[in-house]
Amino acid sequence: MDNLPHIVVVGGGAGGLELVTSLGNKLGKKRKARITLVDAGLTHVWKPLLHEVASGSLDASANEINYRAHARKHHYEFQLGRMSGLDRKAKKLVIAPFHDEEGREVVPARAISYDTLVIAVGSTANDFGTPGAQEHCLFLDSLKQARRFHNLMLNAFLRKNHEALQGHEHTLNISIIGAGATGVELAAELRLASRELPVYGMNHLQSSDVSISVIEAADRILPALPGRLSAAATRELERQHVKVLTGQPVSEVRENSIVMKDGTKLLSEMTIWAAGIKAPAFLAELDGLEVNRSNQLVVEQTLQTTQDVDVFAMGDCAACPQPDSDRPVPPRAQAAHQQADALFKTICNRLDGKEDVPFVYNDHGSLINFSRYTTVGNLMGNLSGRSMYIEGKVARMFYLSLYRMHQVALHGMFRTGIIWLMDRISRAMHPRLKLH
C-alpha cells in the first residue's frame, strides 16, 4: 500500500464522505490508490438535518454514520483528528493532538504524507464580530452543538412547565438570528416541538406560551432565494405564529435579550445564531494557499487551489468561480454533491494521465421544509432554464429525496432501501420527538 498513490480527503461532510466513498469503491477496492479520510469526529450526520436534531424531531443516533465502519465497507482508511497545518514542499499535512473529554492526550500530533490532497472542512457560523454573540448564542455547526441545543431546549420547556404549574409567568422567548434556510426551518421545527411536548407530560405549558422570533437584517427572509419563495415562507411562518422581523440588524446579544441597531430590545432566553457562514480560520495559515475574506480557499474551476496543483478544495470552504458569473458557487449541499462527482472524475483521470474536469454548477432549485406542516420551493427546469414553484406534498417528496440521494451515494440503492424501511418502523415505534 505504501507504493500506491495516496489521496487524502480532510473533512467527512456531505461532499468529503461521498468523495472517499466513490474513490474507495473504485480505486481502493482494486488497490489502484490508497484513500484516507481525516475528520475531527467519529461520525457523520448530514448537516442540513442538524436543525431537526436540535429540535428533537430527528434522532441523530439512528442517522449517523460511523467513519471507521463505513471505511471498512468502502475500502478507505480513517484518521481521527483535526487538520492544523500543511507543508506543501514535503507534501505532508499536520494533524493536531487528540484529547479526551478530560483533556488528556490520546494521540499526539502527527503528519500524513499525500500525493493528492482534498480539503473539504465545511464552514462555521459567521457572527460578524457582533458583541455578545459568542458568549450568549447557540450555534448549529456540528452534531455536538445540535445535541447541546436539544438538551437546553428540553430543560427550558421543563422549567417553564413547572413555572406554569406554580402560577408564575412562564413565557419562553426563543430568537433565531438569521432567516436563511437553516433559521426558517429551525423556527418551524421549534413550533412543532412546542405543540408536541405537552402531549408527553408537559401539559401545563401551551404552544402559545412559546414565543418564537426570526430576525433578519435584510428586507425579507430567505434573501438569497427568489422573492416568491420568500413571500410563501413568510406566510407559512406567520401561520405557525412565528414572529418575522425583517430589516432588523442585531447590534448586541445579551444573556436574556437582543439589542437591535435602532436600540430596540427583544427578550430572548434562548438565542440561536444562524446568520452567515465563513470557512475555518486555520485555512488562512496553510503554507501560502490563497484565501478570500471569508477564509475560503480560492480555487480554479477544476477545484484545484491557485497555488498548488496537488491540493484541491471543495464545498463551503472553497471559493469556486463559474463561467459567465462574478459570484462563486453558493454554499449548498447540492453544490458539494456535484463537486464530489467532478473531483472523483478528476482524480481518476489523473491516475490515467488525463486532464482535470472543470466543475460547472447546476442549480436544481431550493426547497424549504416547514417540519411536518408543509414544504415550499422552486425547481429549475434544465431545458427551459426557468424555475417552477412547488409546495405541499409534492415539494415535501422532493425535499425528502435529497437526503435519500445522499444516502444512495454513501450506501448504494439496496442498503438505502433497507434504511428507509427501518426509518418507517422506527417512526411507528418511537415518540414523535426525542425526549432525552
VENWOSUL-V148608 format. One record per helix or strand. SS is the DSSP state (A for helix, B for strand). FROM is the first residue (numbers start at 1). LEN is the number of residues. If there is no record, write none. Layout:
{{SS & FROM & LEN} {SS & FROM & LEN}}
//
This chain:
{{B & 5 & 6} {A & 14 & 15} {B & 33 & 7} {B & 43 & 2} {A & 47 & 9} {A & 60 & 4} {B & 65 & 2} {A & 67 & 8} {B & 77 & 4} {B & 83 & 5} {B & 92 & 4} {B & 98 & 2} {B & 105 & 3} {B & 110 & 4} {B & 116 & 4} {B & 124 & 2} {B & 131 & 1} {A & 133 & 4} {B & 138 & 1} {A & 143 & 23} {B & 172 & 6} {A & 181 & 20} {A & 207 & 3} {B & 210 & 7} {A & 227 & 13} {B & 242 & 5} {B & 250 & 4} {B & 257 & 4} {B & 265 & 3} {B & 270 & 4} {B & 277 & 2} {A & 281 & 5} {B & 291 & 1} {B & 297 & 3} {B & 304 & 2} {B & 311 & 3} {A & 315 & 3} {B & 318 & 3} {A & 333 & 19} {B & 365 & 6} {B & 374 & 7} {B & 387 & 5} {A & 393 & 19} {A & 413 & 17}}
//
